[in-house]
Amino acid sequence: MLDYWNAAAERTPFEELREIQLRKLRQLVDNVYRNSLFYRTRFDEAGVKPEDIKSLDDITRLPFTFKKDLRDNYPTKMFCAPLNQVVRYHASSGTTGKPTVVGYTRGDIDCWTTSLARSLTACGLGRGDVMQVSYGYGLFTGGLGMHYGAEEIGASVLPIGVGNTERQIELMMDLNTTAIACTPSYLLHMNEVANSMGISIKDDTSLRVGILGAEPWSLETRKRIEDLMDIKAYDIYGTSELSGPLFTECKCQDGIHIWADHFLLEIIDKNGDPVPEGHKGELVVTTLSKEALPLIRYRVGDITVINNEECECGRTHPRIMRIMGRADDMLIIRGINVFPSQVESVLMNIPEVGEHYQIIADRNGELDEMTVRVEVTRAAFSDKLADLMKLEKKIKEALQKVLNISTKIELVETGTLPRSMGKAQKVIDKRKI
């Protein structure tokens, strides 16, 4: 297998990358000022002109872009390319309001495909692999994005999409799938179904790599997946507004490589100010190469840390460390900030706990309460009340040590909680219902 898809591009010296970013940023700002009424209005309101961008630090003079802006300008009012140059559209579901529509020129598709080709190669994939794409196809970006990237590196693609799990497992065996792209929760569900069919993914298939994302998951869940199925599980990152799945970890599994020749990253605090290097905060992305729908200082909402050091793999592009949660998904329980990823990390370190859980936030009078519903492994589930009470206490104390709040624990049998073929709904905030 190749170590790099494009060694020269992926090992570009850091200072040279910064020069590329500045050149592309200045071109981008000039382009959107001339071709986007939205950005020209925003820049004028902020009192900034394209010629004011003389260094990368000047990016802080530019206003942020929000998902609400895409909804307010539905469907194509923020586009910067003529619509006759748009070769594809993707869109969000719009279940919580107006959907967001993203258009792609041929250049955008090529850039997206190249980004994934670099990323999948970094995971050790290439010609001879069989990639089972179990993300949704259609308006959702996951399926087609992975499909094009996998074909680009010479892998054989099994475009099965989501659902029909028993058939997925049969084809995994019959076609010798070596890599799968799906959500981590769906892969865990697939493993459960395989076991019920008398099939071991670990022993009866050729699967060796999982490209997993589209939902938050912890290092502890990664370890469970790798141990259960004897595979390497790599984190993948992207959002539909940026182009869907774009970036993965490399074989070092020490952060997700972001291709700096196409994207410029910032980390900000809750006030929108830059945080010191190495500190966590909200991720902000500027698309340096997109043509149809370029985004400047787009507030993604994910909480992470940027690492600008060269990776052991030799790639010089910055890495974002594992997503800790979303700024808008954080629960505030009695004044304490709680991220679902913290809960998951604790639970996956307790052997008696299964792979599925649910967090329920509710209010009793004026007091917030948090209940964690936990599936117990079949081996650990007991008819003896004393054993279950002991396990409940163990989980409660472990969570309190990390979260600094008391939680209610509800133990349930394996298979009780709902399974998902897409993004798992692990948090239910009844205070918002």
Disulfide bonds with the S-S distance in Angstrom:
none
